[in-house]
Amino acid sequence: MNLKFDDQNLIKKEFKQKLGWFEEEFDMIFRNKTHNYTKNDLRLANEILDKLSETINEYRNEKLLFDLVTTLNNIERKHPEFF
């Protein structure tokens, strides 16, 4: 008996779920501040966005890259002050 396992689809699905979680968490942290950001807020936002941006270099799959860039664009649209 052979079990076929499509790990690429599982990886893609998990990646998209994590991107969604990431965007939700970023919104939750910064949504209610409405431009009353401390230096610590700005530093934290930049560190988070830098880490997400660095992820672009790790993936060679065009669909995953598209999803990643879309997430960054969504965050930029909602929080332009961090870009």
N, CA, C and O atoms as a CHARMM CRD file, in Angstrom:
* protein
*
  332
    1    1 MET  N      0.84400  -1.17300   0.00000 PROA 1      0.00000
    2    1 MET  CA     0.00000   0.00000   0.00000 PROA 1      0.00000
    3    1 MET  C      0.88900   1.23600   0.00000 PROA 1      0.00000
    4    1 MET  O      1.79500   1.35700   0.82500 PROA 1      0.00000
    5    2 ASN  N      0.63000   2.14500  -0.92100 PROA 2      0.00000
    6    2 ASN  CA     1.36600   3.40200  -0.99800 PROA 2      0.00000
    7    2 ASN  C      0.46200   4.56300  -0.61500 PROA 2      0.00000
    8    2 ASN  O     -0.70100   4.63600  -1.01400 PROA 2      0.00000
    9    3 LEU  N      1.01700   5.44300   0.14900 PROA 3      0.00000
   10    3 LEU  CA     0.29800   6.66500   0.48200 PROA 3      0.00000
   11    3 LEU  C      0.89700   7.79100  -0.34800 PROA 3      0.00000
   12    3 LEU  O      2.09900   8.04800  -0.28600 PROA 3      0.00000
   13    4 LYS  N      0.06600   8.44900  -1.11300 PROA 4      0.00000
   14    4 LYS  CA     0.54500   9.58800  -1.89700 PROA 4      0.00000
   15    4 LYS  C      0.30500  10.84500  -1.07800 PROA 4      0.00000
   16    4 LYS  O     -0.78200  11.07500  -0.54700 PROA 4      0.00000
   17    5 PHE  N      1.32300  11.62200  -0.99800 PROA 5      0.00000
   18    5 PHE  CA     1.25100  12.82900  -0.18900 PROA 5      0.00000
   19    5 PHE  C      1.77400  13.98800  -1.01700 PROA 5      0.00000
   20    5 PHE  O      2.92900  13.98100  -1.44300 PROA 5      0.00000
   21    6 ASP  N      0.93800  14.97000  -1.24500 PROA 6      0.00000
   22    6 ASP  CA     1.32300  16.12700  -2.04300 PROA 6      0.00000
   23    6 ASP  C      1.82100  17.22000  -1.10100 PROA 6      0.00000
   24    6 ASP  O      1.07200  18.11400  -0.70900 PROA 6      0.00000
   25    7 ASP  N      3.09200  17.12700  -0.75000 PROA 7      0.00000
   26    7 ASP  CA     3.64300  18.07000   0.21300 PROA 7      0.00000
   27    7 ASP  C      3.72700  19.48600  -0.33500 PROA 7      0.00000
   28    7 ASP  O      3.68200  20.43700   0.44700 PROA 7      0.00000
   29    8 GLN  N      3.84600  19.66500  -1.63800 PROA 8      0.00000
   30    8 GLN  CA     3.90600  21.01100  -2.20600 PROA 8      0.00000
   31    8 GLN  C      2.59900  21.76700  -1.97300 PROA 8      0.00000
   32    8 GLN  O      2.61500  22.94300  -1.61000 PROA 8      0.00000
   33    9 ASN  N      1.47900  21.09700  -2.18100 PROA 9      0.00000
   34    9 ASN  CA     0.19400  21.75700  -1.93800 PROA 9      0.00000
   35    9 ASN  C     -0.00200  22.05700  -0.46100 PROA 9      0.00000
   36    9 ASN  O     -0.55200  23.09900  -0.10400 PROA 9      0.00000
   37   10 LEU  N      0.44100  21.15800   0.39100 PROA 10     0.00000
   38   10 LEU  CA     0.34300  21.38700   1.82400 PROA 10     0.00000
   39   10 LEU  C      1.20700  22.57500   2.23600 PROA 10     0.00000
   40   10 LEU  O      0.77700  23.40500   3.03600 PROA 10     0.00000
   41   11 ILE  N      2.40500  22.66100   1.70500 PROA 11     0.00000
   42   11 ILE  CA     3.30200  23.77300   2.01100 PROA 11     0.00000
   43   11 ILE  C      2.68600  25.08800   1.54300 PROA 11     0.00000
   44   11 ILE  O      2.71300  26.08000   2.27100 PROA 11     0.00000
   45   12 LYS  N      2.13500  25.09800   0.34200 PROA 12     0.00000
   46   12 LYS  CA     1.51200  26.31800  -0.19000 PROA 12     0.00000
   47   12 LYS  C      0.32800  26.74900   0.66900 PROA 12     0.00000
   48   12 LYS  O      0.15700  27.93200   0.96400 PROA 12     0.00000
   49   13 LYS  N     -0.48700  25.77500   1.06700 PROA 13     0.00000
   50   13 LYS  CA    -1.65600  26.08100   1.89600 PROA 13     0.00000
   51   13 LYS  C     -1.22300  26.64500   3.24900 PROA 13     0.00000
   52   13 LYS  O     -1.77900  27.63600   3.72300 PROA 13     0.00000
   53   14 GLU  N     -0.24500  26.01800   3.85500 PROA 14     0.00000
   54   14 GLU  CA     0.25200  26.48200   5.14900 PROA 14     0.00000
   55   14 GLU  C      0.87500  27.86900   5.03100 PROA 14     0.00000
   56   14 GLU  O      0.69100  28.71200   5.90900 PROA 14     0.00000
   57   15 PHE  N      1.60700  28.10400   3.95300 PROA 15     0.00000
   58   15 PHE  CA     2.23400  29.40500   3.71900 PROA 15     0.00000
   59   15 PHE  C      1.16500  30.49700   3.61800 PROA 15     0.00000
   60   15 PHE  O      1.30800  31.56300   4.21700 PROA 15     0.00000
   61   16 LYS  N      0.10000  30.23700   2.86500 PROA 16     0.00000
   62   16 LYS  CA    -0.97600  31.21700   2.71900 PROA 16     0.00000
   63   16 LYS  C     -1.66900  31.46700   4.05400 PROA 16     0.00000
   64   16 LYS  O     -2.03300  32.60300   4.35800 PROA 16     0.00000
   65   17 GLN  N     -1.85400  30.42100   4.85000 PROA 17     0.00000
   66   17 GLN  CA    -2.47500  30.58800   6.16300 PROA 17     0.00000
   67   17 GLN  C     -1.60000  31.46000   7.05800 PROA 17     0.00000
   68   17 GLN  O     -2.10700  32.32200   7.77600 PROA 17     0.00000
   69   18 LYS  N     -0.29700  31.23800   7.01500 PROA 18     0.00000
   70   18 LYS  CA     0.61100  32.02600   7.84400 PROA 18     0.00000
   71   18 LYS  C      0.65800  33.47900   7.38700 PROA 18     0.00000
   72   18 LYS  O      0.77200  34.38300   8.21500 PROA 18     0.00000
   73   19 LEU  N      0.57200  33.71400   6.08400 PROA 19     0.00000
   74   19 LEU  CA     0.52800  35.09200   5.59000 PROA 19     0.00000
   75   19 LEU  C     -0.73800  35.79100   6.07900 PROA 19     0.00000
   76   19 LEU  O     -0.69500  36.95400   6.48100 PROA 19     0.00000
   77   20 GLY  N     -1.85500  35.08400   6.04400 PROA 20     0.00000
   78   20 GLY  CA    -3.10600  35.65100   6.54600 PROA 20     0.00000
   79   20 GLY  C     -3.01100  35.97000   8.02400 PROA 20     0.00000
   80   20 GLY  O     -3.44500  37.03300   8.46700 PROA 20     0.00000
   81   21 TRP  N     -2.44400  35.05200   8.78600 PROA 21     0.00000
   82   21 TRP  CA    -2.25200  35.27500  10.21800 PROA 21     0.00000
   83   21 TRP  C     -1.34400  36.47500  10.44500 PROA 21     0.00000
   84   21 TRP  O     -1.61700  37.31200  11.30600 PROA 21     0.00000
   85   22 PHE  N     -0.27400  36.55900   9.68100 PROA 22     0.00000
   86   22 PHE  CA     0.68500  37.64600   9.82000 PROA 22     0.00000
   87   22 PHE  C      0.00600  38.99800   9.59600 PROA 22     0.00000
   88   22 PHE  O      0.19400  39.93100  10.37700 PROA 22     0.00000
   89   23 GLU  N     -0.77300  39.09600   8.53700 PROA 23     0.00000
   90   23 GLU  CA    -1.46200  40.35200   8.22900 PROA 23     0.00000
   91   23 GLU  C     -2.45300  40.71400   9.33600 PROA 23     0.00000
   92   23 GLU  O     -2.53700  41.87600   9.73200 PROA 23     0.00000
   93   24 GLU  N     -3.19600  39.74000   9.83300 PROA 24     0.00000
   94   24 GLU  CA    -4.15100  39.97700  10.91800 PROA 24     0.00000
   95   24 GLU  C     -3.44600  40.45200  12.18500 PROA 24     0.00000
   96   24 GLU  O     -3.91800  41.37100  12.85400 PROA 24     0.00000
   97   25 GLU  N     -2.32600  39.83100  12.51100 PROA 25     0.00000
   98   25 GLU  CA    -1.57900  40.22200  13.70800 PROA 25     0.00000
   99   25 GLU  C     -1.03000  41.64000  13.57300 PROA 25     0.00000
  100   25 GLU  O     -1.09200  42.42800  14.51700 PROA 25     0.00000
  101   26 PHE  N     -0.49600  41.95800  12.40400 PROA 26     0.00000
  102   26 PHE  CA     0.03000  43.30400  12.17200 PROA 26     0.00000
  103   26 PHE  C     -1.09300  44.33000  12.34200 PROA 26     0.00000
  104   26 PHE  O     -0.90700  45.36200  12.98800 PROA 26     0.00000
  105   27 ASP  N     -2.25000  44.04100  11.76300 PROA 27     0.00000
  106   27 ASP  CA    -3.40100  44.93700  11.89900 PROA 27     0.00000
  107   27 ASP  C     -3.80600  45.08700  13.35800 PROA 27     0.00000
  108   27 ASP  O     -4.09500  46.19200  13.81700 PROA 27     0.00000
  109   28 MET  N     -3.82800  43.97400  14.08400 PROA 28     0.00000
  110   28 MET  CA    -4.24600  44.01200  15.47400 PROA 28     0.00000
  111   28 MET  C     -3.28500  44.86200  16.31900 PROA 28     0.00000
  112   28 MET  O     -3.72000  45.59500  17.20700 PROA 28     0.00000
  113   29 ILE  N     -2.00800  44.76200  16.04500 PROA 29     0.00000
  114   29 ILE  CA    -1.01800  45.51700  16.81300 PROA 29     0.00000
  115   29 ILE  C     -1.12800  47.01100  16.53600 PROA 29     0.00000
  116   29 ILE  O     -1.04400  47.81900  17.46100 PROA 29     0.00000
  117   30 PHE  N     -1.31600  47.38800  15.27200 PROA 30     0.00000
  118   30 PHE  CA    -1.19200  48.79600  14.89600 PROA 30     0.00000
  119   30 PHE  C     -2.49700  49.47700  14.49200 PROA 30     0.00000
  120   30 PHE  O     -2.50600  50.69100  14.28700 PROA 30     0.00000
  121   31 ARG  N     -3.56700  48.75900  14.37400 PROA 31     0.00000
  122   31 ARG  CA    -4.82800  49.33000  13.88500 PROA 31     0.00000
  123   31 ARG  C     -5.36700  50.44700  14.77200 PROA 31     0.00000
  124   31 ARG  O     -5.78900  51.48100  14.25600 PROA 31     0.00000
  125   32 ASN  N     -5.36300  50.27300  16.04500 PROA 32     0.00000
  126   32 ASN  CA    -6.00900  51.22700  16.94700 PROA 32     0.00000
  127   32 ASN  C     -5.12300  52.39400  17.36000 PROA 32     0.00000
  128   32 ASN  O     -5.56100  53.27100  18.10400 PROA 32     0.00000
  129   33 LYS  N     -3.90600  52.41200  16.89400 PROA 33     0.00000
  130   33 LYS  CA    -2.99000  53.47900  17.30200 PROA 33     0.00000
  131   33 LYS  C     -3.24700  54.76900  16.52000 PROA 33     0.00000
  132   33 LYS  O     -2.95500  55.85500  17.02100 PROA 33     0.00000
  133   34 THR  N     -3.77400  54.67200  15.33300 PROA 34     0.00000
  134   34 THR  CA    -4.10300  55.80500  14.46300 PROA 34     0.00000
  135   34 THR  C     -3.06200  56.92200  14.50700 PROA 34     0.00000
  136   34 THR  O     -3.34300  58.04400  14.93100 PROA 34     0.00000
  137   35 HSD  N     -1.89800  56.59500  14.07400 PROA 35     0.00000
  138   35 HSD  CA    -0.80100  57.54900  13.87300 PROA 35     0.00000
  139   35 HSD  C     -0.20000  58.09400  15.16900 PROA 35     0.00000
  140   35 HSD  O      0.59200  59.03500  15.12000 PROA 35     0.00000
  141   36 ASN  N     -0.54700  57.54300  16.30100 PROA 36     0.00000
  142   36 ASN  CA     0.08200  57.92900  17.56400 PROA 36     0.00000
  143   36 ASN  C      1.16600  56.91500  17.90100 PROA 36     0.00000
  144   36 ASN  O      1.13200  56.27600  18.95300 PROA 36     0.00000
  145   37 TYR  N      2.12600  56.77700  16.99600 PROA 37     0.00000
  146   37 TYR  CA     3.13500  55.73500  17.13300 PROA 37     0.00000
  147   37 TYR  C      4.32700  56.22100  17.94000 PROA 37     0.00000
  148   37 TYR  O      4.82500  57.33000  17.74200 PROA 37     0.00000
  149   38 THR  N      4.76700  55.38100  18.84100 PROA 38     0.00000
  150   38 THR  CA     5.98700  55.66600  19.58400 PROA 38     0.00000
  151   38 THR  C      7.17700  55.20600  18.74900 PROA 38     0.00000
  152   38 THR  O      7.01000  54.54400  17.72400 PROA 38     0.00000
  153   39 LYS  N      8.37100  55.56200  19.19500 PROA 39     0.00000
  154   39 LYS  CA     9.57500  55.08400  18.50900 PROA 39     0.00000
  155   39 LYS  C      9.63100  53.56000  18.55300 PROA 39     0.00000
  156   39 LYS  O     10.07000  52.92100  17.59700 PROA 39     0.00000
  157   40 ASN  N      9.18900  52.98900  19.65400 PROA 40     0.00000
  158   40 ASN  CA     9.17200  51.53100  19.78900 PROA 40     0.00000
  159   40 ASN  C      8.19700  50.89700  18.78600 PROA 40     0.00000
  160   40 ASN  O      8.49800  49.85600  18.20300 PROA 40     0.00000
  161   41 ASP  N      7.03000  51.52600  18.58500 PROA 41     0.00000
  162   41 ASP  CA     6.07200  51.02900  17.58800 PROA 41     0.00000
  163   41 ASP  C      6.69400  51.02200  16.20200 PROA 41     0.00000
  164   41 ASP  O      6.57600  50.04300  15.46500 PROA 41     0.00000
  165   42 LEU  N      7.35700  52.11500  15.85200 PROA 42     0.00000
  166   42 LEU  CA     7.98000  52.22200  14.52900 PROA 42     0.00000
  167   42 LEU  C      9.09000  51.19000  14.36000 PROA 42     0.00000
  168   42 LEU  O      9.22400  50.57600  13.30200 PROA 42     0.00000
  169   43 ARG  N      9.88300  51.00600  15.41100 PROA 43     0.00000
  170   43 ARG  CA    10.95500  50.01800  15.35400 PROA 43     0.00000
  171   43 ARG  C     10.38300  48.61300  15.17900 PROA 43     0.00000
  172   43 ARG  O     10.86700  47.83700  14.35500 PROA 43     0.00000
  173   44 LEU  N      9.35100  48.29300  15.95700 PROA 44     0.00000
  174   44 LEU  CA     8.71800  46.97800  15.87300 PROA 44     0.00000
  175   44 LEU  C      8.11800  46.74400  14.48500 PROA 44     0.00000
  176   44 LEU  O      8.30900  45.68000  13.89600 PROA 44     0.00000
  177   45 ALA  N      7.40400  47.72500  13.97200 PROA 45     0.00000
  178   45 ALA  CA     6.80200  47.58600  12.63900 PROA 45     0.00000
  179   45 ALA  C      7.87600  47.36500  11.58600 PROA 45     0.00000
  180   45 ALA  O      7.72500  46.51200  10.71100 PROA 45     0.00000
  181   46 ASN  N      8.95600  48.12500  11.66400 PROA 46     0.00000
  182   46 ASN  CA    10.03400  47.96700  10.68700 PROA 46     0.00000
  183   46 ASN  C     10.70500  46.60500  10.79400 PROA 46     0.00000
  184   46 ASN  O     11.04100  46.00000   9.77700 PROA 46     0.00000
  185   47 GLU  N     10.90200  46.12000  12.00500 PROA 47     0.00000
  186   47 GLU  CA    11.49700  44.79100  12.18100 PROA 47     0.00000
  187   47 GLU  C     10.59300  43.70500  11.60000 PROA 47     0.00000
  188   47 GLU  O     11.06400  42.78700  10.92800 PROA 47     0.00000
  189   48 ILE  N      9.30700  43.81700  11.86300 PROA 48     0.00000
  190   48 ILE  CA     8.36000  42.82600  11.34800 PROA 48     0.00000
  191   48 ILE  C      8.34100  42.84900   9.82500 PROA 48     0.00000
  192   48 ILE  O      8.41200  41.80100   9.18300 PROA 48     0.00000
  193   49 LEU  N      8.24500  44.03700   9.25300 PROA 49     0.00000
  194   49 LEU  CA     8.18400  44.15500   7.79300 PROA 49     0.00000
  195   49 LEU  C      9.49000  43.73700   7.14000 PROA 49     0.00000
  196   49 LEU  O      9.48300  43.15400   6.05600 PROA 49     0.00000
  197   50 ASP  N     10.61500  44.03000   7.79200 PROA 50     0.00000
  198   50 ASP  CA    11.90700  43.58200   7.25900 PROA 50     0.00000
  199   50 ASP  C     11.97000  42.06100   7.19900 PROA 50     0.00000
  200   50 ASP  O     12.42600  41.49100   6.20800 PROA 50     0.00000
  201   51 LYS  N     11.51100  41.41000   8.26100 PROA 51     0.00000
  202   51 LYS  CA    11.51600  39.93800   8.27800 PROA 51     0.00000
  203   51 LYS  C     10.63700  39.37500   7.17000 PROA 51     0.00000
  204   51 LYS  O     11.01800  38.42500   6.48600 PROA 51     0.00000
  205   52 LEU  N      9.46700  39.96600   6.99900 PROA 52     0.00000
  206   52 LEU  CA     8.57900  39.48800   5.94200 PROA 52     0.00000
  207   52 LEU  C      9.20200  39.73200   4.57300 PROA 52     0.00000
  208   52 LEU  O      9.12100  38.87800   3.69000 PROA 52     0.00000
  209   53 SER  N      9.81800  40.88400   4.39700 PROA 53     0.00000
  210   53 SER  CA    10.46300  41.19700   3.11800 PROA 53     0.00000
  211   53 SER  C     11.62500  40.25700   2.83200 PROA 53     0.00000
  212   53 SER  O     11.84000  39.87000   1.68300 PROA 53     0.00000
  213   54 GLU  N     12.37200  39.88800   3.85600 PROA 54     0.00000
  214   54 GLU  CA    13.49200  38.95900   3.68300 PROA 54     0.00000
  215   54 GLU  C     13.00800  37.59800   3.18800 PROA 54     0.00000
  216   54 GLU  O     13.74300  36.88400   2.50600 PROA 54     0.00000
  217   55 THR  N     11.78800  37.24700   3.52700 PROA 55     0.00000
  218   55 THR  CA    11.22100  35.96800   3.11400 PROA 55     0.00000
  219   55 THR  C     11.14200  35.86700   1.59600 PROA 55     0.00000
  220   55 THR  O     11.21400  34.77300   1.03700 PROA 55     0.00000
  221   56 ILE  N     10.99400  37.00400   0.93400 PROA 56     0.00000
  222   56 ILE  CA    10.90400  37.01300  -0.52900 PROA 56     0.00000
  223   56 ILE  C     12.11000  36.31500  -1.14300 PROA 56     0.00000
  224   56 ILE  O     11.96900  35.59300  -2.13000 PROA 56     0.00000
  225   57 ASN  N     13.27700  36.51900  -0.58000 PROA 57     0.00000
  226   57 ASN  CA    14.49900  35.92900  -1.12300 PROA 57     0.00000
  227   57 ASN  C     14.58100  34.41700  -0.92000 PROA 57     0.00000
  228   57 ASN  O     15.36800  33.74800  -1.58900 PROA 57     0.00000
  229   58 GLU  N     13.78900  33.88000  -0.01800 PROA 58     0.00000
  230   58 GLU  CA    13.86800  32.46000   0.30300 PROA 58     0.00000
  231   58 GLU  C     13.01100  31.58000  -0.59600 PROA 58     0.00000
  232   58 GLU  O     13.22100  30.36900  -0.65800 PROA 58     0.00000
  233   59 TYR  N     12.05300  32.17200  -1.28900 PROA 59     0.00000
  234   59 TYR  CA    11.11500  31.37500  -2.07800 PROA 59     0.00000
  235   59 TYR  C     11.32300  31.60200  -3.56700 PROA 59     0.00000
  236   59 TYR  O     11.47000  32.73600  -4.02100 PROA 59     0.00000
  237   60 ARG  N     11.33300  30.52600  -4.30500 PROA 60     0.00000
  238   60 ARG  CA    11.49600  30.59500  -5.75500 PROA 60     0.00000
  239   60 ARG  C     10.18400  30.29200  -6.47500 PROA 60     0.00000
  240   60 ARG  O     10.11200  30.38200  -7.70100 PROA 60     0.00000
  241   61 ASN  N      9.17200  29.94100  -5.73200 PROA 61     0.00000
  242   61 ASN  CA     7.87800  29.61300  -6.31000 PROA 61     0.00000
  243   61 ASN  C      7.12400  30.91100  -6.60800 PROA 61     0.00000
  244   61 ASN  O      6.87400  31.70600  -5.70200 PROA 61     0.00000
  245   62 GLU  N      6.76500  31.12400  -7.86600 PROA 62     0.00000
  246   62 GLU  CA     6.12500  32.38000  -8.26600 PROA 62     0.00000
  247   62 GLU  C      4.80200  32.61900  -7.55000 PROA 62     0.00000
  248   62 GLU  O      4.49500  33.75600  -7.19000 PROA 62     0.00000
  249   63 LYS  N      4.02400  31.58000  -7.34000 PROA 63     0.00000
  250   63 LYS  CA     2.73100  31.73400  -6.66400 PROA 63     0.00000
  251   63 LYS  C      2.93000  32.16700  -5.21400 PROA 63     0.00000
  252   63 LYS  O      2.20800  33.03500  -4.72200 PROA 63     0.00000
  253   64 LEU  N      3.89600  31.57200  -4.53400 PROA 64     0.00000
  254   64 LEU  CA     4.16800  31.96900  -3.15100 PROA 64     0.00000
  255   64 LEU  C      4.69100  33.39700  -3.09700 PROA 64     0.00000
  256   64 LEU  O      4.32300  34.16200  -2.20500 PROA 64     0.00000
  257   65 LEU  N      5.54000  33.75500  -4.03800 PROA 65     0.00000
  258   65 LEU  CA     6.04700  35.13100  -4.09500 PROA 65     0.00000
  259   65 LEU  C      4.91000  36.11900  -4.33400 PROA 65     0.00000
  260   65 LEU  O      4.86000  37.18400  -3.71900 PROA 65     0.00000
  261   66 PHE  N      4.00400  35.75900  -5.22800 PROA 66     0.00000
  262   66 PHE  CA     2.85700  36.62300  -5.49800 PROA 66     0.00000
  263   66 PHE  C      2.02700  36.80800  -4.22800 PROA 66     0.00000
  264   66 PHE  O      1.62500  37.92700  -3.90900 PROA 66     0.00000
  265   67 ASP  N      1.77100  35.73000  -3.51000 PROA 67     0.00000
  266   67 ASP  CA     1.00600  35.81100  -2.25700 PROA 67     0.00000
  267   67 ASP  C      1.72600  36.67100  -1.22700 PROA 67     0.00000
  268   67 ASP  O      1.09600  37.44700  -0.50900 PROA 67     0.00000
  269   68 LEU  N      3.02600  36.53300  -1.15800 PROA 68     0.00000
  270   68 LEU  CA     3.81900  37.31400  -0.21500 PROA 68     0.00000
  271   68 LEU  C      3.77500  38.80200  -0.55600 PROA 68     0.00000
  272   68 LEU  O      3.57000  39.63600   0.32500 PROA 68     0.00000
  273   69 VAL  N      3.96500  39.12800  -1.81300 PROA 69     0.00000
  274   69 VAL  CA     3.91900  40.52900  -2.24700 PROA 69     0.00000
  275   69 VAL  C      2.51600  41.10000  -2.05400 PROA 69     0.00000
  276   69 VAL  O      2.36700  42.26200  -1.67300 PROA 69     0.00000
  277   70 THR  N      1.50100  40.30100  -2.31100 PROA 70     0.00000
  278   70 THR  CA     0.12500  40.75200  -2.09800 PROA 70     0.00000
  279   70 THR  C     -0.10700  41.09600  -0.63400 PROA 70     0.00000
  280   70 THR  O     -0.74800  42.10100  -0.32500 PROA 70     0.00000
  281   71 THR  N      0.40700  40.27300   0.26300 PROA 71     0.00000
  282   71 THR  CA     0.27100  40.54200   1.69800 PROA 71     0.00000
  283   71 THR  C      0.97100  41.84200   2.06900 PROA 71     0.00000
  284   71 THR  O      0.41600  42.66100   2.80200 PROA 71     0.00000
  285   72 LEU  N      2.18600  42.03400   1.56800 PROA 72     0.00000
  286   72 LEU  CA     2.89900  43.28800   1.83600 PROA 72     0.00000
  287   72 LEU  C      2.13000  44.48400   1.28400 PROA 72     0.00000
  288   72 LEU  O      2.04900  45.52100   1.94200 PROA 72     0.00000
  289   73 ASN  N      1.57400  44.35400   0.09900 PROA 73     0.00000
  290   73 ASN  CA     0.79400  45.44700  -0.49300 PROA 73     0.00000
  291   73 ASN  C     -0.45600  45.74600   0.32600 PROA 73     0.00000
  292   73 ASN  O     -0.82100  46.90900   0.49500 PROA 73     0.00000
  293   74 ASN  N     -1.11000  44.71400   0.83100 PROA 74     0.00000
  294   74 ASN  CA    -2.28900  44.91400   1.68400 PROA 74     0.00000
  295   74 ASN  C     -1.92100  45.67700   2.94800 PROA 74     0.00000
  296   74 ASN  O     -2.63300  46.59300   3.35900 PROA 74     0.00000
  297   75 ILE  N     -0.81300  45.29500   3.55700 PROA 75     0.00000
  298   75 ILE  CA    -0.36500  45.98100   4.77300 PROA 75     0.00000
  299   75 ILE  C     -0.00300  47.42300   4.44700 PROA 75     0.00000
  300   75 ILE  O     -0.34300  48.33400   5.20200 PROA 75     0.00000
  301   76 GLU  N      0.68100  47.63700   3.33200 PROA 76     0.00000
  302   76 GLU  CA     1.06100  49.00500   2.94500 PROA 76     0.00000
  303   76 GLU  C     -0.17700  49.87000   2.70000 PROA 76     0.00000
  304   76 GLU  O     -0.19600  51.04200   3.07700 PROA 76     0.00000
  305   77 ARG  N     -1.18800  49.31200   2.08500 PROA 77     0.00000
  306   77 ARG  CA    -2.41400  50.05700   1.81100 PROA 77     0.00000
  307   77 ARG  C     -3.09400  50.48800   3.11900 PROA 77     0.00000
  308   77 ARG  O     -3.62400  51.59400   3.21600 PROA 77     0.00000
  309   78 LYS  N     -3.07200  49.60000   4.12200 PROA 78     0.00000
  310   78 LYS  CA    -3.72800  49.89400   5.39400 PROA 78     0.00000
  311   78 LYS  C     -2.85200  50.71000   6.33900 PROA 78     0.00000
  312   78 LYS  O     -3.36000  51.44500   7.18600 PROA 78     0.00000
  313   79 HSD  N     -1.53600  50.57900   6.19200 PROA 79     0.00000
  314   79 HSD  CA    -0.59600  51.23100   7.11100 PROA 79     0.00000
  315   79 HSD  C      0.53300  51.90100   6.32100 PROA 79     0.00000
  316   79 HSD  O      1.69200  51.51800   6.48200 PROA 79     0.00000
  317   80 PRO  N      0.22900  52.88300   5.47800 PROA 80     0.00000
  318   80 PRO  CA     1.26000  53.48800   4.61800 PROA 80     0.00000
  319   80 PRO  C      2.36700  54.19400   5.39700 PROA 80     0.00000
  320   80 PRO  O      3.46700  54.38600   4.87800 PROA 80     0.00000
  321   81 GLU  N      2.08600  54.57300   6.61300 PROA 81     0.00000
  322   81 GLU  CA     3.08300  55.28800   7.41600 PROA 81     0.00000
  323   81 GLU  C      4.31700  54.44500   7.72300 PROA 81     0.00000
  324   81 GLU  O      5.35300  54.98700   8.10800 PROA 81     0.00000
  325   82 PHE  N      4.22100  53.14600   7.56000 PROA 82     0.00000
  326   82 PHE  CA     5.35400  52.26600   7.83300 PROA 82     0.00000
  327   82 PHE  C      6.18000  51.96100   6.59200 PROA 82     0.00000
  328   82 PHE  O      7.14900  51.20500   6.66500 PROA 82     0.00000
  329   83 PHE  N      5.81000  52.53600   5.45600 PROA 83     0.00000
  330   83 PHE  CA     6.52700  52.24400   4.21500 PROA 83     0.00000
  331   83 PHE  C      7.19500  53.48400   3.65900 PROA 83     0.00000
  332   83 PHE  O      7.84500  53.42000   2.61500 PROA 83     0.00000
